[in-house]
Amino acid sequence: MISGKILSTEKEVVDFATVYLKGTGYGGITNHEGIYHVSAPAGDYTLVVSAVGYKTVEKAVTLLRGQRVKQNITITPETQQLDEVTVVSTGVSRIKRSAFNAVAVDTKELQNTTKNLSDALTKAPGMKLRESGGVGSDMQLMLDGFSGKHVKVFIDGVPQEGVGSSFGLNNIPVNFADRIEVYKGVVPVGFGTDAIGGVINIVTNKKRRRWFLDASYSYGSFNTHKSNVNFGQTFKNGFTYEINAFQNYSDNDYHIDAPVEDFETGRIDRDKKVRVKRFNDTYHNEAIIGKVGVIDKKWADRLMFGFTYSNMYQDIQTGVRQDIVYGQKHRKGHSLMPSLEYNKRNLFAKGLDVVLTVNYNKNLTTNVDTASYKYNWYGDRKPLNSPGEQSYQRSRADNNNWNGTFTANYRLGKIHMLTFNHVLNAFSRSNTSLLAKEEQSDAIAKETRKNISGLSYRLMPSETWNLSVFGKYYNQFVAGPVATNTNQDDYVRTTRSVSSIGYGAAGTYFILPGLQAKLSYEKAYRLPTIEEMFGNEDLEMGDIGIRPENSDNINLNLSYNKTFGKHSVYVEGGLVYRNTKDYIQRNITDLSGGKSAATYINYGKVLTKGYNISARYGFGKWVSVGGNFTQMNVRDNMKTSISGSAENIAYKERMPNLPYIFADSDVTFYWRDLGKKGNALTVSYDNQYLHSFTYYSSKIGSNKGDYVVPNQFSHNLSLSYSLHGGRYNLSFECRNFTDEKLYDNFSLQKAGRAFYGKVRVYFGN
């Protein structure tokens, strides 16, 4: 047995702290005196202590047969975005004390794989990753029936709007994060966001480490190279620095089945699919993040200055439909982002914690479409009457994005907490044509300013239940050019401003130890994004007049988490209800010459009802198995057409281009001390199932193959071997090893069978 007392650095008793032996089912919580007791077989372990508002502590311990080991531990306060504690399970956990429907994905076991952050997120219940192609392609996360811009992304509580494609979750390596928090539906005010679908919060490792180095390189199919290096150091006086750099490169030259245009007749036979190879789809990006500052000072727990540089290049192989093909069209860009982060616990008064972040992003993106040839999928080409495969351009978009967040938590005793949050986001874009000898900039810039304020009160009288109530204020100012005639050759500057007030409540109750119920409601608003109002100056067309979405969101969730000796069980189920008005829908519009682009409209009313089920089982340190199943009914709730002049024939039909049934499962086996003490072999298998869905309204052609994304069931296998306690790591992966044909947005085809290898080294103290 091991026992002891948990105290804070302020010499206060820490009750209800979670204490457990890492990688096992042995653990417990401290009592009102801060005392814990844990019984386990004799052996060497890592003791982990975590508590609300404190940094997690890990300490190596040895348990001796028939003896009681005493180990007192002091833990350090930590200013966090949200005052929660994560319950450790096998990869996916509930965020225990939160009244909000939230889970945490632990990335540590994935850090020897070639997965990125979006791949890791697919382990979360209700989560579906949607990609239009290979490495660097357009990506959307679907969460409980909502996708894309309905789901907001944060890194350490800082919103990631306007940061550029290099920092899309499908381009950031999984090693970047310590864990990923997923808040589904109703969102706490601490994030200060206008998300309707939910929030993804990437949490990086901020533990105090004297020094560390984490470096990896992987190579795989389609000439794919990925590398990452992260190193830093903290000195005794609190001075700290960290450098994180990563890159991705791929030719993305995988095979697909596509109709091929006959240049002699000009006809595309969509019923005849030919196996062809992608040839204009190279992607690469590079990013480096540097941070320097001080920690653990009387006037600042953490003060960090950061600077980020990123660069990207992307060939554009297809339009929004796969029968369109480009041979020279491409996009390139880079961004610079200075940042400031400050947080302090007990500022001016005990119980008052503040967090302040500020960043500025200068992003330049250039779209190039100047080829004088038309291509087909064979790579053949013929001269065009005028240059431009899609629309003749060589234009640069100068994007300026300012962002500031302020959060204050004030704890009154042990059971009351007030939280105030304010987010300011300002964006401007100017467009410049580079076709002429002299650059020609548009006379009217595109601008937005967004302010969101939130105030919440939290009551936590016991470990059994807690309740939060909150209100949010939304304001957005928009200015930009609007055409004065149908020829769109004359524009005037137009401005508008919208304001809304949202509110909600969330509560949780432990029916039994380990059996937890959660219920939350929010009247939520989502303000239109930059792309929805202004497009991307290429294949996305915006609408400056688009209105905010508003939705009544209800989440009900029941979860059970229990350990029985070496066995751990985790089961949860959730019900989802969303009644959305002024729903912003992404559609496809036909342009002249048989070309297509994406547009955004306020569709009207959409009703979402659904559920998801998740289960996970672990046996000691040897095996982990689990899975998720999600069914979401996202239905058209408009009785009349948008114009109101006729009956809506799609009333009560499923909304198009949205998966509504999907599932995944995985199993992982561990062989500890294989070959030598400290070495470990890990073998994992996982799969993803997607039920067929139509990408136009089912009333138009639910039985036509051209309008249906088929059933898909893909399988992945990975093997990794760690030496010297994880210092050296080798891994091998086979993705989609049955070579299934995988499709997503508007039936864009993704890669087939692929192989990857990775080497990783980690040194730290």
Residue, then its C-alpha position, 0 to 999 in steps of 0.5 A: m500500500i502507498s498512502g500520504k497527504i496532498l498539500s498545495t504550495e500554499k500549505e492548504v489541504v487538497d481534498f478530492a484530488t485524484v491519485y492513481l498509479k499510471g497505466t493501471g486501474y489502481g487509484g482513489i481520491t483524497n478525503h477532506e484531510g487530503i489523505y489518500h490510500v492506494s493498494a496494488p501489487a508490489g512493483d515499480y509505478t508512476l504515481v499521478v496526482s491531479a486536482v482542480g486548478y492544480k498542475t498534474v504531478e507524476k512521481a516514480v514510486t516502488l511498492l514493496r510486498g507487505q509494506r506500507v509506503k508513505q509519500n506526501i506530495t505538494i502540488t502547484p496551482e495552475t491557471q486554467q481556461l476551465d476549472e476541470v479535472t480529467v478522469v484518466s481512462t484508456g485514451v478517451s475520458r470524461i471531463k469529470r466535474s464539468a456540467f458540460n458535455a465534454v470529453a478529453v482525448d489523450t494523445k500520448e499513446l498516439q505520439n509514435t504514429t504519423k497521425n495528425l490532430s484531426d485523426a486523433l479526434t476521430k476517437a471522440p464520440g460523435m466526431k467524424l473527420r471529412e476531407s476532400g483528398g490527401v495531405g493538406s486538402d480541405m478538412q472539416l470536423m463533423l460533431d453531432g451533425f454539425s460540421g465545418k464552421h459550426v465547430k470552433v477550434f482553439i489552442d490553449g483557449v485561444p481561437q484559431e480564426g484566420v491563422g491560415s491553412s498551415f494550422g488546420l488540424n489535419n496539418i498539425p502533428v499529434n505530438f503538438a498536443d498533450r490532450i484534446e478537449v471536445y465540448k459538444g453542443v453547449v459551450p462554456v463562456g470561458f471560450g467566448t465563442d459563437a459555436i453552435g456545434g461545439v468546441i475543439n480545444i488543443v491543450t499543449n504541455k505546460k508542465r515545468r520541465r528542466w529540458f526536453l527534446d522530441a523529434s520525429y520523421s516519417y515517410g510513406s506512400f505518395n512520397t509523403h514526408k512529415s517531420n517535427v521537432n520540439f525542444g525547450q528548457t526552463f531554468k531555476n530562475g523561471f526563464t523558459y523558452e520553447i521551439n516547435a517546428f513541423q513540416n508536411y510534404s506529399d505528392n498526393d498522386y494516388h489513384i481515383d476513379a473519375p470520368v474523363e473528358d473527350f477533347e474531340t467531342g467535349r463530352i464527359d461520360r459520367d457513367k464511365k469511370v476510369r482509374v486515373k492518377r492524380f498529377n497536380d496535387t502536391y502540397h507542402n507546409e512548414a511552420i515554426i513556433g517560438k516562445v520565450g518568457v518566465i513562469d512561477k513569478k509572484w506577478a505572473d504564473r506564466l508570461m510568454f512572448g511568441f512568434t509563429y511563421s508558416n508557409m504553404y504551397q498547394d496544387i489545385q487538382t479538382g474543383v468542388r466536383q471530381d469531373i473537373v480537373y486542373g493541371q496548373k492551378h495552384r495556391k501559395g501563402h505565408s503568415l507571420m503571427p506575434s503573440l502574448e500570453y499572460n496568466k496569474r492565479n490569485l491576482f490582487a485577491k485570493g481566488l481571482d485568476v486571470v488569463l490574457t492572450v493577444n495575437y496578430n496574424k498577417n497572412l498573404t495568400t496568392n491564387v494562380d490560375t493563368a494556364s492557357y490549356k485545359y486538362n483531362w484526367y489522363g493529363d492530356r491538354k488542349p489550348l484554351n481560347s483565353p487563359g485561366e482553367q477556372s477563372y483567369q487570375r493571379s491575385r494576392a489576398d492580404n489578410n490581417n487578423w487581430n485577436g484578444t481574449f480576456t478571462a477572469n475566474y473568481r472563486l468565492g469560498k469552495i462552492h461559488m465561481l464567477t467567470f467573465n470572458h471577452v473576445l475581440n476579433a478584427f479582420s480586414r482583407s485587401n485584394t491585389s491583382l498581379l496580372a498587370k505590370e503594376e499591382q492593382s488593388d481593390a479600392i474597397a477592403k473587406e472588414t469584420r469586427k466581432n465582440i463576444s462577452g460572457l458571464s457565468y455563475r457556477l455552484m458546486p456545493s459537493e462532489t455529487w452535483n454542480l450547476s452553471v448558468f450563463g449569458k452571452y452577448y454577440n456583436q459583429f460589424v461587417a463592411g465590404p464591396v457590393a455590386t451596384n449592377t448585374n454586370q458587377d463592374d461597379y461596387v460601393r462600400t456597404t456596412r452592417s452591424v448585428s447584435s444578439i443575446g444568448y443564454g443557457a444552463a448546464g448541470t451534472y449529478f452523480i447518481l452513483p459513484g462513477l455514474q454521472a448524468k449531464l443536462s445542458y441547454e443554450k440559446a446559441y448564436r453563430l456569427p458568419t465567418i470570413e469565408e461565408m461573407f467574403g469567400n476565399e477569392d477562388l473556389e468559395m464565393g461569399d455573401i456579405g449579407i448572410r445572417p447569423e445562425n441561431s439555435d436552441n441546443i439541448n444535450l443529455n448525457l449519461s456516463y459510467n466509469k469504474t475500475f474492478g481490480k485490473h479491469s476498467v470500464y467506461v460507457e456513455g450515451g448521449l442525446v442531441y437536439r438542435n433547432t436551428k434557424d437561418y442555417i448557413q448552408r454550403n451549396i454548389t453553384d454552376l458557373s459558365g463553361g461547365k465550371s462550379a464553385a461553392t456558395y453560402i446561403n441562409y437556408g432557413k430552419v433545420l432540426t437535428k435529433g440524434y444520439n451517440i453511444s461509446a464504450r471502452y474496456g481496459f485490462g491492466k497494462w495489456v489491452s484496450v478496446g473501445g468504439n463509438f456509434t453515432q446516428m444524427n437526423v439533420r432534417d429540412n424543417m422549412k414547410t415553404s421554399i426560401s422565397g415563401s412562394a411555394e411548398n418546399i418539396a424537401y420538407k422533412e427530408r435529410m439535409p444533403n451532403l451530411p453523413y448521418i450514421f457512422a461508427d468506429s472501433d479500435v483495439t490495442f495490445y501492449w507487451r511491456d518489457l519485451g526484449k528488455k526492461g523498459n521496452a514495449l511493443t504496441v499493436s493497434y487496429d482501428n476501423q471507420y464505418l460510414h453509411s451511404f448518404t446523398y449529396y443532393s436532396s434525397k428528393i432529387g435522386s436518392n436512388k441515383g448513383d451519381y448523387v450517392v456517397p456509398n457505404q464505406f468501411s476502412h481498416n488501419l493497422s499500426l505497430s510501434y516498438s519503444l526502447h529505453g522507456g520511450r526514448y527511442n521509438l520505431s513505428f509502422e502503419c498501414r492505412n486502409f489496408t483492404d484498399e476500400k474506395l473512400y469518398d467524402n464531400f460531394s463524392l471527392q475520392k480519398a486515397g486507397r491503401a497506404f504505408y508509413g514508417k516513423v522514427r521518434v526520439y524523446f529526451g527529457n528531464 
